[in-house]
C-alpha cells in the first residue's frame, strides 16, 4: 500500500479532470491507504470530498499552508474531512512535505507548465524525488510518469 499525494489548481478541476480523478480514485482504491493534500480550495478540496463520498478506506492527511484565514484559500471542509492535520507551513515547503511523505502524486493543473505555479512546482519536485506522477490535464487526458524506473536502471 502506498501514500498518495494530490496537487492541483485552486480554481478546481475542470469537469473532464474531475471525472477522471473520480475514476482514478475509485478504480485504484486498493492501491493506496493514505491521501495527502494541501488543504486548499479547488482541486485539493475536491479530491478529499471525493474520497469521502466514495467511502474510500483511506487515512486523509492535510498540510495547510500558512495563508491568512481571510485569504479564502484554505478549505475548512478539506481540513474537517481529514484524519490528521499537520502544522501550517509555507506553501512551497508544505508541497514538498506532501511529496516527501508519499510514493505517488496525482496532479490536476489548470494549464501547461507555467513558471510560477505551485502545482507545477510540486510536479517538478516529485519528478526529482523519483515519484510516480499522474497528471490529469484540463481535457481529462492522463499521463503516467514512473520516475521510479530510472532508479532501477
C-alpha angles and dihedrals in degrees: 000000000000140000113244125208126206129204131168150132122313085224088068130238122309114243092261091047091049093050091049092046089052091051093046094050093045097043095045099037091119091059099064137040101186134048117199120194142169097241093235128141113260124032096005092054092044093052093049094047090046091053090052093043091051089047091231113185093236137126109236119213123192125206104189120198119235093251119148111266088237092058093084090220099108117083110221088186091058091048092048091050092052126099093211132023119201123211114280114262142173107294097243093045091048091051090054090048089056092051093045092052095049140062098213138025131210112201128193105186122181095219145008113291107302120188096245110043128122090208094054092042088056091048091051091049092049090052091051090049091053096245129154104258122197114189121194107194122210091266090055097253112146125215121188118207112187102192090169089078091065089062093055095047 
